[in-house]
């Protein structure tokens, strides 16, 4: 534990230094392979999600909708 008050004496000069040091108990070391793994996993997950959305929404592309833009109006003039 490097915390504390350190003193240096050289001849008739005296200097002191107060050291505050906090250690991380639950820290994870992040190095280049870890960061590149996270980036690659993120890109793969994004591509997988994009393909899934494309497959779900792209199935009915060739078929037209059964609902028509032209509506049949009721012959009663009150409703027209």
Secondary structure, DSSP 8 states (H G I E B T S, - for coil): ---EEEEEEETTEEEEEEE-----SS-----HHHHHHHHHHHHHHHHHHHHHHHHHHSTTSSS--SS-SS----S-TTT-
